[in-house]
Amino acid sequence: MQNRSKGNAQGIDVSHWQGVIDWKKVVTSGISFVFIKATQNSVDKKFLDNVKGAKAAGLLVGAYHYIDDSITSVDKARMAAQAFFRSIQAAGGVSIFDLPPVMDYESNKNNLSKALISAIAKAFLEDSFIGNFTGLNNYPLWIARYNASTASDNGSGWSCWEFWQYSDGVAGGVLPIGTRKVNGIAGQVDLNEFNGTIVDLKAKYGKQIKPEKDEVKVDPEDVNAIIDKYLKPAWGGS
């Protein structure tokens, strides 16, 4: 896969572990996008505050769900997807977000088969540790690799990444400003890079139509159809 490139847009991914974030200061570190944890087994307690703050600071915002080891079947994956969707509704609806929703799948402590975790991923609509999955390469890929000078080998049909989580705030690469520290965040935070400039990122994922009102109303009678429409464009997260 390709290496990082000078001029690529820089971002972070966050959850309640980062505590209270000063989003206006985050922007001063050259950050232009953020993926915010929405759900795991419940809604992340900082999700709504983080969405509101990041949007107010002018960042491009996306939401992600963390698939943990309690998800052991396709049915549970579908239930998790519905919980994720409800959290997006609570934040204001799909059109509030600039970036597609993401599934973060990075643990297999139950030693589920490749076929089963692939089915789980497809049911939720993606993957993360790509060597364990098949038939998902039609989705854009978000990799995690902290050897930031060398891209990962091609795997499971992917030959390039869309986003690269290149540091967990302790190990890995640094921001273009020469540090892993992001202003406005007290501790460590994951650093990410988009495969393109901020102009490219906005052109590809920037919101095309803004909601007329702050509240986005969605017909609740066909949740599965809405999930199919809005969650299937997601990609595998890390």
C-alpha positions in Angstrom: 0.0 0.0 0.0 1.0 3.6 -0.4 3.0 5.5 2.2 2.0 8.7 4.0 2.4 11.9 1.9 3.3 15.5 2.7 0.2 17.6 2.4 -2.3 14.9 3.4 -5.2 16.0 5.6 -4.6 15.3 9.3 -7.2 14.0 11.8 -7.8 12.3 15.1 -10.2 9.8 16.6 -11.6 10.3 20.1 -13.8 8.8 22.8 -14.7 9.6 26.4 -11.1 8.6 27.3 -9.9 12.0 26.0 -12.1 13.7 28.6 -13.2 17.3 28.0 -11.7 18.5 24.7 -11.1 22.2 23.7 -12.0 21.8 20.0 -11.0 25.3 19.0 -7.5 24.5 20.2 -7.5 21.2 18.4 -7.8 23.0 15.1 -4.6 25.0 15.9 -2.6 21.7 15.6 -3.5 21.4 12.0 -6.3 18.9 12.5 -9.1 19.0 9.9 -11.2 15.9 10.6 -12.2 13.7 13.5 -13.9 10.3 14.0 -15.9 10.2 17.2 -16.8 7.1 19.1 -20.5 6.7 19.2 -21.2 3.3 20.6 -19.8 0.0 21.9 -22.2 -1.7 24.2 -23.7 1.6 25.0 -23.5 5.2 23.8 -20.2 6.8 24.6 -20.8 9.3 27.3 -18.9 12.1 25.4 -20.3 11.4 22.0 -23.0 14.1 21.8 -20.7 16.7 23.4 -17.8 15.8 21.1 -20.0 16.0 18.0 -21.4 19.4 19.0 -17.9 20.8 19.9 -16.1 19.4 16.8 -18.8 20.7 14.5 -18.7 24.2 16.1 -14.9 24.3 15.6 -15.4 23.6 11.8 -13.9 20.1 11.7 -15.2 17.4 9.3 -16.9 14.9 11.6 -17.6 11.2 11.4 -18.9 8.6 13.9 -17.7 5.1 14.6 -18.9 2.0 16.4 -16.4 -0.3 18.3 -17.2 -4.0 17.7 -16.1 -5.8 20.9 -15.8 -9.4 21.7 -19.5 -9.6 22.9 -20.5 -9.5 19.2 -20.3 -13.2 18.3 -23.0 -13.6 15.7 -24.6 -11.9 12.6 -27.7 -11.1 14.6 -25.8 -9.4 17.4 -23.9 -7.4 14.7 -27.2 -6.2 13.2 -28.4 -5.2 16.7 -25.2 -3.3 17.2 -25.7 -1.5 13.9 -29.2 -0.4 14.9 -27.9 0.9 18.2 -25.2 2.8 16.3 -27.8 4.2 14.0 -30.0 5.4 16.9 -27.0 7.2 18.4 -26.5 9.0 15.1 -30.2 10.0 15.2 -29.7 11.3 18.7 -26.8 13.5 17.5 -29.1 15.1 14.9 -29.3 12.6 12.1 -27.2 11.3 9.3 -26.9 14.6 7.5 -25.2 16.2 10.6 -22.1 14.1 9.8 -19.6 15.0 7.1 -17.8 11.6 6.9 -19.4 8.1 6.5 -20.0 6.0 9.6 -17.2 3.6 10.5 -17.0 0.2 12.1 -13.9 -0.4 14.2 -13.2 -4.2 14.5 -9.9 -5.0 16.1 -10.3 -7.8 18.6 -11.0 -11.6 18.3 -10.4 -13.0 21.8 -13.1 -15.6 21.2 -11.1 -17.0 18.3 -14.0 -16.8 15.9 -13.4 -18.3 12.5 -12.5 -16.0 9.6 -15.7 -16.9 7.9 -17.7 -15.9 11.0 -15.9 -12.6 11.7 -16.2 -11.8 8.0 -20.0 -12.4 8.2 -20.2 -10.3 11.3 -18.2 -7.5 9.6 -20.4 -7.7 6.5 -23.5 -7.6 8.7 -22.3 -4.4 10.4 -20.7 -3.5 7.1 -16.9 -3.7 7.5 -13.6 -4.6 9.0 -10.2 -3.5 10.6 -7.5 -6.1 10.9 -7.7 -6.9 7.2 -5.8 -10.2 7.1 -8.7 -11.9 8.9 -11.4 -10.9 6.4 -12.5 -11.8 2.9 -14.9 -10.2 0.4 -14.7 -6.7 1.9 -12.2 -5.0 -0.4 -15.0 -3.0 -2.2 -15.1 -0.8 0.9 -12.5 2.0 1.5 -10.1 1.0 4.2 -8.9 2.6 7.5 -5.8 0.9 8.7 -3.9 1.1 12.0 -0.1 0.9 11.7 2.4 2.7 13.9 5.4 2.1 11.8 4.6 5.4 10.0 7.5 5.3 7.6 6.4 2.1 5.9 2.9 1.2 4.6 1.4 -2.2 5.3 1.5 -5.0 2.7 -1.5 -5.4 0.5 -4.1 -7.7 2.0 -7.4 -9.3 1.4 -7.8 -7.5 -1.9 -6.9 -4.0 -0.7 -4.1 -2.2 -2.4 -4.5 1.2 -0.8 -5.8 2.8 2.3 -8.3 5.7 2.6 -7.3 6.7 6.2 -4.2 5.6 8.2 -4.2 5.7 12.0 -0.4 6.2 12.3 0.0 6.9 16.0 -1.8 6.1 19.3 -0.2 9.3 20.8 2.7 7.4 22.2 4.2 5.3 19.4 4.2 5.9 15.7 4.5 8.9 13.5 4.1 12.6 14.3 2.0 15.4 13.0 3.5 17.7 10.3 4.2 20.2 13.1 6.6 17.6 14.6 4.7 16.3 17.6 2.2 13.7 18.7 0.6 16.3 21.0 -2.7 17.8 19.9 -3.6 21.2 21.4 -6.8 21.1 23.5 -6.4 17.4 24.5 -4.8 16.7 27.9 -3.5 13.2 27.2 -2.7 11.0 24.2 -4.9 10.8 21.2 -4.9 8.6 18.0 -3.5 10.4 14.9 -4.9 9.8 11.5 -4.2 10.8 7.9 -6.4 10.9 4.9 -5.1 9.8 1.5 -5.3 13.3 0.0 -5.3 17.0 0.9 -8.0 18.7 2.9 -9.4 19.9 -0.4 -9.6 16.3 -1.6 -11.2 15.3 1.7 -13.9 18.0 1.5 -14.5 17.3 -2.2 -15.0 13.6 -1.5 -16.8 13.6 1.8 -17.8 17.2 2.6 -21.5 17.7 3.1 -23.3 18.5 -0.1 -26.7 19.3 1.4 -27.2 20.9 4.8 -30.3 20.2 6.8 -32.9 23.0 6.8 -33.3 22.6 10.6 -31.1 21.5 13.5 -33.4 18.5 14.1 -33.4 15.9 11.4 -36.6 13.8 11.4 -36.4 10.2 10.3 -39.3 7.8 9.7 -38.8 5.1 12.4 -41.0 2.6 10.7 -38.3 1.1 8.6 -35.0 1.3 10.5 -33.4 -1.6 8.6 -34.0 0.1 5.3 -32.4 3.3 6.6 -29.4 1.4 8.0 -29.0 -0.3 4.6 -29.0 3.2 2.9 -26.8 5.1 5.3 -24.5 2.5 6.9 -23.4 0.5 3.9 -21.1 3.3 2.6 -19.0 2.8 5.8 -15.5 1.4 5.7 -13.4 -0.8 8.0 -12.0 1.1 10.9 -9.1 0.6 13.3 
